[in-house]
């Protein structure tokens, strides 16, 4: 029973990490960037720092089909 709970918690945290990196990739694509450099920066520096940089310094390109939220 304890090992099933441990495995479930581990899988949950892997899923959270996947969601974080999927969010970074989607943010990069919306801004017209290749997501690979942003994923590398996220691993080597900080995923939250990558999100902040993308959000603060790069505008969303309106011609790629993504809907603006503002």
Secondary structure as UniProt FT lines:
FT   HELIX           2..30
FT   TURN            31..32
FT   HELIX           35..44
FT   HELIX           47..57
FT   HELIX           62..64
//
